Amino acid sequence: METLKFKPEGWNNEVTPVDERNLSHYIERNETLQGLVKKCDNDYNLYVSFENGLTGIMPRKEVEAINVEDSGLPRINLCTGKVHKFVQFKIKEAKEEDNNIILSRKEVQQEALEWIKNDLKEGEVVTGIVKSIKPYGAFIEIGGGMVGLAYIEDLSIARIKTPYERLNIGQKVQVVVKSIDRNNGKVILSYKDTLGSWEDNAKRFTAGTKTKGIIRETEKNKNGIFIELTPNLVGMAEYQEGLEYGQKVDVYIKKIDDQRKKIKLLIV
């Protein structure tokens, strides 16, 4: 089941219209809005421009609810890194005397954290944007600035050497919630579980036909070579010398064994 209560920042690349006519409406309804950060000042406050010359100011203390220092303030790089990026926020206050609007991304994160701790369920499908990639996995924002982790083994059925073989920073994806730590709100995600089952992927191929594949692993004892046909489907061919990881090859499908979930291939 897919849940869409929260969406990642920048999912729709749209700025919420904010002007004098709707300010009180947004404040009264406590709505979550989205804007583009224009600059970060020397005190690491963020600025968002609105219509008719209005400016939204997000004080440093309102930028982040999760990754904060002992002082309660977010790290400097978390503030400077938001420039020219979409952020979600709530309007805390509107000061008529200087046309400044006080914004809080922190309140959105706190709301999203409560959603994760109390309402989000394991097995649900959520939308996400890849925020950063490490050798061990990908950090994916799933809404309101909250980020989950998809370990490399949860990105692909076929063994891959780097998450970059499946994902790129900024890529929009759907992911399955694999586990949730209700105490701290940490979420483990699975990308491969959205790519279809073995049966779903195997239906796309027919024994006795040719297709293309990618070398993913060779058996240490030279029993065979694992070849990726799709991101969630791997077959095995007899071992051959001179083939390298990541090499693209043409293969002939000798047999599809639905019961054992195995596919026998021949490199041609």
Secondary structure, 3 states (H helix, E strand, C coil): CECCCCCCCCCCCCCCCCCCCCHHHHHHHCCCEEEEEEEECCCCCEEEECHHHCEEEECHHHCCCCCECCCCCECHHHHHCCCCCEEEEEEEEEECCCCEEEEEHHHHHHHHHHHHHHCCCCCCEEEEEEEEEECCEEEEEEECCEEEEEEHHHCCCCCCCCHHHCCCCCCEEEEEEEEEECCCCEEEEECHHHCCCHHHHHCCCCCCCEEEEEEEEECCCCCCEEEEEECCEEEEECCCCCCCCCCEEEEEEEEEECCCCEEEEEEC
